[in-house]
Amino acid sequence: MNENWLLAQIGMPLLKILILLVPVFTVVAYMVWFERRVLGFFQSRLGPNRVGPLGLLQPVADGLKLLLKEDIVPANARPFLFKMAPVFSFFPALVGFAVVSWALPWVSPAGNRHGFVIADVNLGILLILSLSSLGIFGIILGGWSSGSKYPLFGSLRSASQMLAYEVPLTLSVISVVLLAGSFRLSDIVAAQQALGWYFLFPGLVAFGVYIVAAVAETNRTPFDLPEGESEIIGFHTEYSGMRFAFYFVAEYANVVLTSVVAAALFLGGYDIPFVKDAALYATHPRLVSALGVCSFAAKGALFAYFFVWIRATWPRYRYDQLLRIGWLVLFPIAMANLVLVALFKLWLLR
């Protein structure tokens, strides 16, 4: 078998997975530290500052604590499903990062182009939406297999919440897809560069719907009824140790994924603000790729900060209010915006 074929078909994809997923795991771990520091600022306290400088080793300490805790399986649980449910929530959240294009392709000294994406598939955003819907199965299985009524109620709340907010979130994404004419994230970023202000104004309503629906989809405050953090009652009540950590990491991985997707859909992704990327890329392709990654990361961090800001300032909705917002407010707005975007697209093509 040809060595070049092995390198191209197996070696490079594995290297991409390693290069891209190691930073993703790191960011997800330090999202917890970031949230606790920001919440400390909002609440006029310090936040984690004991383990390492500025508390930077706190995620490591938390991980070791969960790793060393006893893994308890309740007597009334269904053991196999109880043990597998956290995995069903954890992996869909990570796989979504595989189709995110982080920068313009990097050109090697040999002249080969290497994209900053594991799999630049044609239906990238559709795959992310599908994977985000799969995570709910891990929550439902975890609640049902625990053999306790409180996790079951939490998982059922999560299922109905997902149904109420998945529809407007999908409609807001379809509005962007209509404007860009593609499901590929790199094409959507390119369309924003080409259309400029024409892309901005029709996307403002979709942007608002997406943000509210994304907060609900990730079970974050003020839509955290499935988890019930303040009451310590939710779908993962019976979990401990690393199985609880899987749910914990899945939540923050979804927050990070939602943030970077929002940056790609509405803020131009790896497009560098106020810089003509095409002209600079022709002379300094590697510099543009590096700056593109930094630009993308900064935009994603802005959305992640917004998630934390909402948690620090907004009280939790009642369950009836939560469903009313999803079905009677966001859904009609998203549908009307989709129709207007379709008409606007026809006007652009005339």
C-alpha positions, 0 to 999 in steps of 0.5 A, spaced: 500 500 500 502 506 498 505 510 503 503 517 501 496 514 500 496 512 508 498 519 510 493 522 506 487 518 508 489 516 515 495 520 517 492 527 516 485 526 518 488 523 525 493 529 526 487 534 524 483 530 529 488 531 535 490 538 533 483 540 533 480 536 539 485 537 544 484 545 544 476 543 544 477 539 550 481 544 553 476 550 552 471 546 554 474 545 561 476 552 562 469 554 560 467 552 567 473 556 570 471 562 566 464 562 568 466 561 575 470 567 575 465 571 571 460 570 576 464 572 581 465 578 578 458 579 577 457 577 585 462 582 587 467 576 589 473 573 587 471 566 584 476 560 584 483 563 586 486 557 590 489 552 585 494 555 581 495 562 579 488 565 578 485 559 580 487 556 573 488 549 575 481 549 578 478 545 572 484 539 573 482 539 581 475 538 579 476 533 574 481 529 579 475 530 584 470 527 580 475 521 577 476 519 584 469 519 587 465 513 587 461 510 581 454 509 585 449 505 581 442 506 584 438 499 586 432 500 582 436 503 576 437 499 569 444 498 570 446 498 562 442 504 560 444 508 566 451 507 565 451 508 557 446 514 558 452 519 559 456 517 553 450 518 549 450 526 551 457 526 551 459 524 544 454 528 540 456 534 543 464 533 541 462 530 534 459 537 532 466 540 532 468 536 526 465 540 521 466 547 524 471 550 519 476 554 523 480 558 518 482 559 511 486 553 508 493 553 511 498 552 505 504 548 507 511 549 504 510 544 499 504 548 496 499 543 499 492 546 502 490 543 509 483 546 511 482 547 519 477 542 519 476 535 520 470 534 515 468 540 511 462 536 509 456 539 504 451 539 510 455 541 515 450 545 519 445 540 518 449 535 521 450 540 527 443 541 528 442 533 528 447 532 533 444 537 538 438 533 537 441 527 539 444 529 546 436 529 548 436 521 548 442 521 553 438 525 558 431 521 557 435 515 558 439 517 564 432 520 567 428 513 565 434 508 567 435 511 574 429 508 577 427 515 581 421 519 579 425 526 580 430 524 574 424 522 570 421 528 571 427 532 569 428 528 563 421 529 561 421 537 562 428 537 557 424 533 552 418 538 551 423 544 552 427 541 546 421 540 542 419 547 543 426 550 542 429 546 536 424 548 531 425 556 532 432 555 532 432 550 526 428 556 522 433 561 524 439 557 521 435 556 515 434 563 514 442 564 514 442 558 509 437 561 504 441 567 504 448 563 503 445 558 499 449 553 502 449 548 508 457 548 509 459 553 514 465 555 510 460 557 504 456 561 509 462 565 512 464 566 504 457 569 503 457 574 509 464 576 506 461 577 499 454 580 501 456 584 507 450 589 509 445 585 505 447 579 510 446 583 516 439 586 516 435 580 514 439 576 519 438 580 525 431 577 527 434 570 526 440 572 530 435 574 536 431 567 535 437 563 535 440 566 541 434 565 545 433 558 543 440 556 544 440 558 551 434 554 552 437 548 548 443 548 552 439 548 558 442 554 561 439 559 566 433 562 565 431 555 561 435 550 566 428 547 569 431 540 566 437 541 571 434 544 577 441 546 579 438 551 585 434 545 588 439 539 586 433 536 582 434 534 575 435 528 570 442 527 573 440 527 580 442 519 581 449 520 578 456 521 581 463 521 579 465 520 572 458 519 569 456 525 572 462 529 569 460 526 562 453 530 563 457 536 566 462 536 560 457 535 555 453 541 557 459 546 556 461 542 550 454 544 547 455 551 550 462 552 546 459 549 540 453 553 540 457 559 541 462 558 535 456 556 530 453 563 532 460 566 530 460 562 524 453 564 522 452 571 524 459 574 525 463 572 519 466 566 523 474 566 521 473 573 517 478 578 520 474 585 521 476 591 517 481 587 513 481 585 506 482 577 507 483 575 500 488 581 498 492 579 504 491 571 503 494 572 496 501 574 500 501 571 507 496 565 507 499 562 513 498 569 517 491 570 515 489 563 517 492 564 524 489 571 525 482 567 522 483 562 528 484 568 533 478 572 530 473 566 530 476 564 537 474 571 540 467 571 537 466 565 540 468 567 546 463 573 546 457 569 545 460 564 551 460 570 555 453 572 553 451 565 556 454 567 563 452 574 563 445 571 562 446 566 568 448 571 572 442 576 571 436 573 569 431 569 574 428 562 572 422 562 568 416 558 570 415 551 566 408 554 562 412 561 561 418 557 558 413 553 553 409 559 551 416 563 549 418 557 545 411 556 541 407 562 541 413 567 541 419 565 538 416 560 533 411 565 529 417 570 529 422 565 526 417 563 521 415 570 519 423 572 518 424 565 514 418 568 509 421 575 509 428 572 508 426 568 502 422 574 499 429 578 500 433 572 497 428 573 491 429 580 490 437 579 490 436 574 485 432 578 480 
